[in-house]
């Protein structure tokens, strides 16, 4: 068999551009949600589907990405995924209704879901163990760069040329990534060539789909309603059946025995906790800044810009710490900083200076920079090279499902508390100014409660980080 030749720098560039545009697609949207709600006259829980629906499709696809990476040519897989992502972006860009916009987002999610599962797999396939910090550093830079650009760029676009262009601005970037993938991507992920187990696909799709759908509906119907409990319980049972099948068959879709490796399972749990913190605050702060503090979308984005720049600048440092075998220390520091800043942020009021909000957001992103990507790298480094695709998929499943539950709980709490503190509708006719002020206060009460809960989740993250080891004694998976 001929030795595979490719230009690693150009191949990695394709992966990074793909990861960047996928992340930018999320961060640009965050500050546009109030404008989209107004344009289509939809409430918060309906608008949330632009994010939760995206996560739902991603959650369904992630378990299958390990098999896709093992079975298919990496170049074709990346190219097809980028093509699907491009089609979804075009649909969203030209959408004239919320239903069409959501359809575009779901199509985007199909391409982005596969790409997110492949990014780390590809990077860990082209860098050896002596360069373990490189994937962390590179993806960390992307994870910092896109939030740095996204909110400010999104705010400017919404305030000047309209929210549709948050999708238009990404079209040429996706097209560039697709063109480069055709020329520079190579088949770098080792293939096993196993057949796809149809039973696993059905159980995975229905199980994770039902589970994530039930969780997503809690913001509308609550946790104990028929609409949420039925799909949630059925989905959970099917996921259990899927997991049992993965352990029973000879060639599983996802090798679940990777979770027997303590460092992998603990680091994956920390990745989920950091994702919950990131998604929750990215959703809550724009609502607080625009709906409770009357900032424009651009001003909201500029408020978040310092924090995003901090994350971008610190990413190379966090990557170097993993290379120096100080990943555990980095994660402990990062999760602790993230939790502390979230706690302080939970005391925001209608008069909190905007610079204080910006500073606390930046402090929180210091924590994320030292926790998120190092935890992911430590999870992958705990496994043998041949299981890198399964490790990436397993880590993403844990992160996606954990983040879906956590985010749904946090948004549900925010809405519930805000509704409890909302003034009666009749007050609008009596004193419109007081009604508006009370609505602002209700939103802030909801945000505070949600951030307090996020702080509690962060404490669990600190306890988990203390269980990490810089090097695993054994990588054997029986």
C-alpha positions in Angstrom: 0.0 0.0 0.0 1.4 3.4 -1.0 2.3 5.8 1.7 -0.3 8.6 2.0 1.2 12.0 1.1 -0.4 15.3 1.9 0.5 18.8 3.0 -0.3 18.8 6.8 -0.4 22.5 7.1 -3.0 22.9 4.3 -5.0 20.0 5.5 -5.1 21.4 9.1 -6.1 24.8 7.6 -9.2 23.1 6.0 -10.1 21.6 9.4 -9.7 24.9 11.2 -11.6 27.0 8.7 -14.5 24.4 8.8 -14.4 24.5 12.7 -14.3 28.3 12.6 -17.2 28.8 10.3 -19.3 26.2 12.2 -18.6 28.1 15.5 -19.1 31.5 13.9 -22.5 30.3 12.7 -23.4 29.9 16.4 -21.8 33.0 17.9 -23.1 35.4 15.2 -26.6 34.1 15.8 -26.6 34.7 19.6 -27.0 38.5 19.5 -29.5 38.3 16.6 -32.1 36.2 18.4 -34.0 39.3 19.8 -34.2 40.7 16.3 -35.4 37.4 14.9 -38.0 37.1 17.6 -39.3 40.5 16.7 -39.2 39.9 12.9 -41.2 36.7 13.1 -43.2 37.6 16.3 -42.1 34.5 18.2 -41.3 34.1 21.9 -38.1 33.1 23.6 -38.9 29.4 23.8 -39.7 29.3 20.1 -36.6 31.2 19.1 -34.6 28.8 21.3 -35.3 26.1 18.7 -32.8 27.7 16.4 -30.2 26.6 18.9 -31.8 23.5 20.5 -32.9 22.1 17.1 -29.4 22.6 15.9 -28.1 20.7 18.9 -30.8 18.0 18.5 -29.7 17.1 15.0 -26.0 17.2 16.1 -26.8 15.0 19.1 -28.4 12.4 16.8 -25.5 12.4 14.3 -22.6 12.4 16.7 -22.8 8.7 17.7 -22.6 7.7 14.1 -19.6 9.9 13.2 -17.1 7.4 14.7 -18.4 4.7 12.3 -18.4 7.3 9.4 -14.8 8.2 10.1 -13.8 4.5 10.4 -15.6 3.5 7.2 -15.4 6.4 4.7 -12.8 8.4 2.9 -12.0 11.4 5.1 -11.8 13.8 2.1 -15.2 12.8 0.8 -16.8 12.9 4.2 -15.5 16.5 4.9 -16.5 17.7 1.4 -20.0 16.3 1.6 -20.5 17.7 5.1 -19.4 21.1 4.0 -21.7 20.9 1.0 -24.7 20.2 3.2 -23.7 23.0 5.6 -23.6 25.3 2.6 -27.1 24.4 1.4 -28.5 24.9 4.8 -26.9 28.3 5.1 -28.3 29.4 1.7 -31.8 28.3 2.9 -31.5 30.3 6.1 -30.2 33.3 4.3 -33.2 33.5 2.0 -35.8 32.4 4.6 -39.0 34.4 4.6 -40.6 32.7 7.6 -39.5 31.2 10.9 -40.3 27.7 9.7 -38.0 28.1 6.7 -35.3 29.7 8.9 -35.5 26.7 11.2 -35.4 24.3 8.3 -32.1 26.0 7.1 -30.7 25.7 10.6 -31.5 22.0 10.8 -29.9 21.3 7.4 -26.9 23.3 8.6 -26.8 21.0 11.7 -26.5 17.9 9.6 -23.3 19.1 8.0 -21.9 20.8 11.1 -22.8 17.8 13.3 -20.5 15.5 11.2 -17.8 18.2 10.9 -17.7 18.8 14.7 -17.2 15.0 15.2 -14.5 14.9 12.6 -12.4 18.0 13.5 -10.7 16.5 16.6 -10.5 13.0 15.0 -8.6 14.4 12.0 -6.3 16.6 14.1 -5.4 13.8 16.5 -4.7 11.6 13.4 -2.1 13.9 11.9 -0.3 14.9 15.1 1.4 12.3 17.2 1.5 12.0 21.0 4.6 14.2 21.3 2.6 17.0 19.8 -0.5 16.4 21.9 -1.0 20.1 22.8 -1.1 21.2 19.1 -4.8 20.1 18.6 -5.7 21.8 21.8 -3.9 25.0 20.9 -5.3 25.2 17.3 -8.9 24.4 18.2 -8.6 26.7 21.3 -7.6 29.5 19.0 -10.6 28.8 16.8 -12.9 28.6 19.8 -11.6 31.9 20.9 -11.5 33.7 17.5 -15.1 32.9 16.5 -16.6 34.2 19.7 -14.3 37.3 19.4 -15.7 38.1 16.0 -19.2 36.7 16.2 -21.1 38.8 18.7 -19.7 42.1 17.5 -20.0 41.3 13.8 -23.5 39.9 14.4 -24.5 43.0 16.2 -23.2 45.3 13.5 -25.0 43.2 10.8 -28.3 43.2 12.7 -28.2 47.0 13.3 -27.1 48.0 9.8 -28.1 45.5 7.0 -30.5 43.1 8.8 -30.3 39.7 10.5 -30.5 37.7 7.3 -26.9 38.7 6.5 -25.6 36.8 9.6 -26.0 33.8 7.3 -24.9 35.6 4.2 -21.5 36.6 5.7 -20.7 32.9 6.3 -21.5 31.7 2.8 -18.1 32.7 1.2 -16.2 31.2 4.1 -18.0 27.8 3.8 -17.5 27.9 0.0 -13.7 28.5 0.6 -13.5 25.6 3.0 -15.3 23.3 0.6 -13.0 24.3 -2.3 -9.9 23.8 -0.1 -11.2 20.4 1.1 -11.5 19.2 -2.5 -7.8 20.1 -3.2 -6.0 19.7 0.1 -7.9 17.2 2.4 -6.6 13.6 2.5 -7.8 10.3 3.8 -5.9 10.5 7.1 -8.2 8.6 9.6 -7.4 4.9 9.9 -10.3 2.7 8.5 -11.6 -0.5 10.0 -14.2 -1.2 7.3 -16.9 -2.5 9.5 -20.5 -2.7 8.3 -23.0 -0.3 9.9 -25.4 -2.1 12.3 -28.9 -1.1 11.3 -30.3 -1.8 14.8 -27.8 0.6 16.3 -28.7 3.3 13.9 -32.4 3.0 14.6 -31.9 2.9 18.4 -29.4 5.8 18.3 -31.6 8.0 16.1 -34.8 7.4 18.0 -33.1 7.3 21.4 -31.0 10.4 21.3 -33.6 12.2 19.2 -36.4 11.5 21.7 -34.3 12.3 24.7 -33.0 15.6 23.3 -36.4 16.5 22.0 -38.1 15.9 25.4 -35.4 18.0 27.1 -35.8 20.8 24.5 -39.6 21.0 25.1 -39.2 21.7 28.9 -39.1 25.4 28.3 -42.6 25.3 26.9 -44.3 22.6 28.8 -42.2 22.0 32.0 -40.4 18.8 33.1 -43.4 16.7 34.1 -45.8 17.3 31.2 -46.8 14.5 28.8 -45.2 16.4 25.9 -41.7 16.3 27.5 -41.8 13.2 29.8 -43.1 10.7 27.1 -40.4 11.4 24.4 -37.8 11.9 27.2 -38.5 8.6 28.9 -38.9 6.6 25.7 -35.7 8.2 24.3 -33.8 7.4 27.5 -34.9 3.7 27.4 -33.9 3.4 23.7 -30.5 5.0 24.5 -30.0 2.3 27.2 -30.9 -0.4 24.7 -28.5 1.2 22.2 -25.7 1.2 24.8 -26.4 -2.4 25.7 -26.2 -3.3 22.0 -22.9 -1.5 21.5 -21.4 -3.6 24.3 -22.9 -6.8 23.0 -22.1 -6.7 19.2 -18.6 -7.4 17.8 -18.2 -4.1 15.8 -20.2 -1.4 17.6 -21.1 2.0 16.1 -19.4 3.6 19.1 -17.0 1.7 21.4 -18.5 2.5 24.8 -15.7 0.7 26.6 -13.7 3.8 26.2 -15.6 5.1 29.2 -13.9 2.5 31.4 -10.8 4.7 31.1 -11.2 7.0 34.1 -9.4 10.0 32.7 -11.5 9.9 29.5 -14.8 9.7 31.3 -13.9 12.4 33.9 -12.5 14.7 31.2 -15.6 14.2 29.0 -17.8 15.1 31.9 -15.8 18.3 32.5 -16.2 19.1 28.8 -20.0 18.8 29.2 -20.0 21.1 32.2 -17.9 23.8 30.5 -20.2 23.5 27.5 -23.2 24.1 29.7 -21.6 27.2 31.2 -20.7 28.6 27.9 -24.0 28.0 26.2 -26.0 29.3 29.1 -24.2 32.5 29.5 -24.0 33.1 25.7 -27.8 32.8 25.7 -28.6 34.8 28.9 -26.2 37.8 28.5 -27.5 39.0 25.1 -31.1 38.9 26.5 -30.0 40.8 29.6 -28.1 43.4 27.7 -30.6 44.0 24.9 -34.0 43.3 26.6 -33.2 44.5 30.2 -30.6 47.1 29.6 -31.8 48.4 26.2 -28.5 48.0 24.4 -28.4 47.6 20.7 -27.2 44.3 19.1 -23.9 46.0 18.3 -23.4 47.3 21.8 -24.2 43.9 23.2 -21.6 42.3 20.9 -19.0 44.9 21.9 -19.7 44.1 25.6 -18.8 40.5 24.9 -15.8 41.3 22.7 -13.1 41.6 25.5 -14.0 38.2 26.9 -13.8 36.6 23.5 -10.4 38.2 22.9 -9.1 36.9 26.2 -10.1 33.4 25.3 -8.4 33.7 21.9 -5.2 35.0 23.4 -5.0 32.4 26.2 -5.7 29.4 23.9 -2.0 28.8 23.0 -1.0 29.0 26.7 -3.6 26.3 27.7 -2.4 24.1 24.8 1.3 24.4 25.9 0.3 23.4 29.5 -1.1 20.1 28.2 2.2 19.5 26.2 4.1 20.2 29.5 2.0 17.6 31.3 0.2 20.2 33.3 -3.3 19.6 31.9 -4.8 18.7 35.3 -3.6 22.0 36.9 -4.9 23.9 33.9 -8.4 22.3 34.1 -8.7 22.8 37.9 -7.7 26.5 37.6 -10.0 27.0 34.6 -13.1 25.3 36.1 -12.6 27.2 39.4 -12.2 30.5 37.6 -15.3 29.8 35.5 -17.4 28.9 38.5 -16.3 31.9 40.6 -17.0 34.4 37.8 -20.4 32.9 37.1 -21.3 33.2 40.8 -20.3 36.9 40.8 -22.1 37.4 37.5 -25.3 36.1 39.1 -25.6 39.3 41.2 -26.2 41.5 38.2 -28.9 44.2 38.6 -30.6 46.8 36.4 -27.9 49.2 37.3 -24.8 47.1 37.2 -22.2 49.1 35.1 -21.8 47.5 31.7 -18.0 47.5 32.1 -18.4 45.3 35.2 -20.5 42.8 33.1 -17.9 42.9 30.4 -15.1 42.3 32.9 -16.9 39.4 34.6 -17.6 37.8 31.2 -13.9 38.2 30.3 -12.9 36.6 33.7 -15.3 33.7 33.0 -13.7 33.2 29.6 -10.2 33.0 31.2 -11.6 29.9 33.0 -13.1 28.5 29.8 -9.8 28.9 28.0 -8.0 26.8 30.6 -10.7 24.2 31.1 -12.6 23.4 27.8 -9.9 22.4 25.3 -7.4 20.9 27.8 -10.1 18.7 29.1 -10.9 17.5 25.6 -7.3 16.8 24.9 -6.8 14.9 28.1 -9.8 12.8 27.2 -8.3 11.9 23.8 -4.8 11.3 25.1 -6.2 8.7 27.5 -7.0 6.4 24.6 -4.9 4.5 22.1 -4.6 6.0 18.6 -6.8 3.4 17.0 -9.8 4.5 19.1 -9.3 8.3 18.3 -12.5 8.4 16.2 -14.5 6.7 18.9 -13.0 8.9 21.6 -13.9 12.1 19.7 -17.5 10.8 19.1 -17.8 9.6 22.8 -16.5 12.9 24.1 -18.9 14.8 21.8 -21.9 12.7 22.9 -21.2 13.3 26.5 -20.8 17.0 25.9 -23.8 17.3 23.6 -26.3 15.4 25.8 -25.0 16.9 29.0 -25.1 20.4 27.5 -28.7 19.8 26.2 -29.9 18.8 29.7 -28.0 21.5 31.4 -29.0 24.2 29.0 -32.7 23.1 29.1 -32.7 23.2 32.9 -31.1 26.6 33.0 -33.4 28.2 30.4 -36.4 26.5 32.1 -35.4 28.0 35.4 -34.9 31.4 33.9 -38.3 31.4 32.2 -40.1 30.0 35.2 -38.6 32.6 37.6 -39.1 35.4 35.1 -42.8 34.4 34.6 -43.3 34.3 38.4 -42.0 37.9 38.8 -43.7 39.3 35.7 -46.4 42.0 36.3 -50.0 41.4 35.4 -50.9 42.3 31.9 -53.5 44.8 33.2 -50.7 46.9 34.6 -49.7 47.9 31.1 -52.8 49.9 30.7 -52.4 51.6 34.1 -48.7 52.5 34.1 -46.8 51.5 31.0 -43.4 52.8 32.3 -43.8 50.7 35.6 -44.9 47.7 33.6 -41.8 47.9 31.4 -39.5 48.3 34.4 -41.1 45.4 36.2 -40.7 43.2 33.0 -37.0 44.1 33.0 -36.7 43.2 36.7 -38.5 39.9 36.0 -36.0 39.0 33.3 -33.1 39.8 35.6 -34.5 37.7 38.4 -34.7 34.8 35.9 -31.2 35.4 34.7 -29.9 35.5 38.3 -31.6 32.2 39.2 -30.2 30.5 36.1 -26.7 31.7 36.8 -26.9 30.5 40.4 -27.7 27.1 39.1 -24.9 27.3 36.6 -22.6 28.0 39.6 -23.7 24.8 41.3 -22.9 22.8 38.1 -19.5 24.5 38.1 -18.9 23.2 41.6 -19.5 19.7 40.4 -16.9 20.5 37.6 -14.3 21.5 40.2 -14.8 18.2 42.1 -14.5 16.3 38.8 -11.3 18.2 37.9 -9.7 17.1 41.1 -10.0 13.5 40.0 -8.0 14.0 36.8 -4.5 12.6 36.3 -1.9 14.1 34.0 -1.0 10.7 32.7 -3.0 7.5 32.7 -1.3 4.4 34.1 -2.9 2.2 31.5 -4.7 2.6 28.2 -5.9 -0.9 27.8 -9.6 -1.3 26.9 -11.0 -4.8 27.4 
